Every structure is written in C-alpha cells, then in structure tokens.
Amino acid sequence: MLKYLPFMAALWAAPVYGQQCLPFDEAVSQLSGTYGEDVVAIGNVQSGARMFVFQNANTGTWTVMIVSPSGNACMAGSGTDFRLILGQPA
C-alpha cells in the first residue's frame, strides 16, 4: 500500500479538504505505466460523473477513480486482492 502514497496524495480530491485531482489522461497513464492497471469496469454516477475501476490482473491491485464531467480524475480508493465476479456471487 505504501507504493500508492505519492499517487494517492496527488489524486485524492475531496473538495472539503482542498486537495486537487489530475486530468483523466494523466491518471490513466500513471496507473497503467506505474502500476500496470487497466480499466475493467465503468459506471455512471448520479452527479454526472463516471466511475472507473482499474485492476492489475497479475498483482491483484485495484484503483477506483471518479471522473467529473470536466475530466478531472479523483481517486476514491485503492487496494489489493481484487477479484472480478461475473454473474451471481456464490
């Protein structure tokens, strides 16, 4: 988890805390290039934003980004041991 600290500091963007987000293209480039994570799921958020789930299939790391309509990407969470469950969970 420590490897994510610089990235988390750059991306974690709750306006209440005054932190900043990155442009989506930069966030994707950093997740792909640095952590080997690719998009595995996309969804719409009520506010008009989009949620992107990234995963590295080899290491199991994952990141959830919320992207505003203006294109700013803010990390909502990250972790390890990601497993994609298709269909009904057992």
Beta strands, then each sheet from edge to edge (+ up, - down):
strand 1: 22-23
strand 2: 38-44
strand 3: 50-55
strand 4: 62-67
strand 5: 72-79
sheet 1: 1+ 5- 4+ 3- 2+
end
